[in-house]
Amino acid sequence: MSYSRPVQVIAVTGGKGGVGKTNLSINIGIALAEMQRRVVLLDADLGLANIDVLLGLRAKHNIADVLNGEVDLKDILLNGPGGLKIVPASSGVQSMTTLTSQQHGALIHAFSGLDQHIDTMIVDTAAGISDSVISFVRASTETLVVVCDEPSSITDAYALIKILNKEYRQTRFRVIANMTRTLQEGQGLFNKLQTVCDRFLDVTLQYVGHVPFDENVRKAVQKQTPLLNFAPRCRAAQAIRSIAQKVDEWPLPNGPQGHLEFFVERLLETSSARM
């Protein structure tokens, strides 16, 4: 198989639930699609999949049906807003560690057939620091950590970074401060996380930016409409587009590890290793 270009695989995570991770995943994906990037959003919350619900989409099939050999991956892709493609997960699916070797092969084959047709895959992980979350993050080429102004958000984000650094030697993380009241608050949240990481870990954090608290976010969720479509000129939408511009400038991975086939192989390897 020949590859046209590497695929940027970005894990959006945070440790704590309720930090707005899924909304950011959706809207960053739409912002990139507006820039003519071909984007696939993978719902990696295998226990409580909800991207299709947030967008008012109906998933007839999901990734579990691909693993069972009932359909191909291209058959379950949902057409989201702005050209965004979505891979729906199924609620209640067990960890990747329960997959058979045949299912492993089917998953790798399914994703390797996609990489000539996309530029970026955004992986919206579950909350927490479960084995599944760790596996998805380790398999991705970039890790985007979302924090907000709650003490548990910083401590949970630090716990996730600590595991990835101490146990798996991951050293680079990018950070978004979400639902901030001021520009200074966003920078302050990043500084808190950076201070504790500098003291105890061997990591490099990069501050990507902040997304201000905006009542339009809640209203968009209620309408099952992405913020960038519901209120495209609001402050939060403008901030997300600015962040997407930065994401688009991140260097692409080099070598074979930059393709989706290898992303899935790494995912399965890391999942099996944590059994």
Residue, then its C-alpha position, 0 to 999 in steps of 0.5 A: m500500500s502506498y501512503s499519500r501523507p502522514v496522519q496527525v492523530i490527536a488524543v484529547t484527554g484530561g483525566k477529569g470528566g466535565v472539563g468540556k473535552t468532547n465539545l472541544s474535540i467536536n468543534i476543533g474538528i469542525a474548525l479544521a474541516e473549515m480549513q479544508r482538512r479531512v478530519v475524522l473524529l473517533d469516539a474513544d469513550l468505549g463505556l459511554a459513547n456520546i458524540d453522536v448524541l451531542l450532534g443529534l446523529r443516529a448511528k445504525h452501526n458502530i465500531a463493535d459491528v466492525l470488529n464482529g465482521e458485520v460491516d466495514l469501517k467506511d460503512i459506520l462513518l457518520n457525516g457530521p457538520g462541516g464535513l467532519k466524519i465520525v467513528p461512533a463507539s458503542s456504549g458498554v463495549q469492553s476494553m481493547t484487551t478483550l479483543t480476539s486476535q482476529q478482531h485485532g487484525a480486523l481493526i488494523h485492516a479497517f483503519s489502514g484503509l482510511d488513511q489515504h482519505i484523511d489528514t487528521m484524526i481526533v481521538d476523544t478519550a473517556a474521562g479518568i486514567s483507565d487502561s483504555v484512556i492510557s492506551f489511546v493516548r499512547a497510540s496517538t502522535e499528539t496529546l492535548v490535555v484539557v483543564c478547567d478552573e477546578p482543583s480536581s481538574i489540575t490534580d487529575a491532569y497531573a495524575l494522567i501526565k505522571i503515569l504517561n511520563k513515569e511508566y511510558r516515558q512520554t515527555r511532551f504534552r499540549v494543554i488547553a484551559n477551558m471555560t476560563r473567565t479571563l485570559q489571565e485565568g487560563q495562563g494561571l491554570f497552565n502555570k499551576l500544572q507546569t509548576v508541579c510537572d517541572r518539580f516532579l516530572d521530566v516533561t515539556l508542556q506547551y500552552v495551546g490557549h484558552v477557551p472562555f466560558d460562554e453561555n452559548v456552549r450550553k445552549a448549543v449542547q441543548k440544541q444538539t448543534p456544534l458551537l461553531n454552527f450555533a454561534p460562529r462569532c461568539r468568543a468561545a468559537q473564535a478561541i476554538r478557531s484560533i486553537a485549530q490554527k495552531v493545531d494545523e501548524w503542528p509538525l506531522p509525524n515522520g516515518p511509518q508510525g505516522h499512518l493509521e495502520f500503525f496507530v491501531e497497532r500501537l493501540l492494540e499493543t499498549s492495551s495488551a501490555r496493560m492486561 
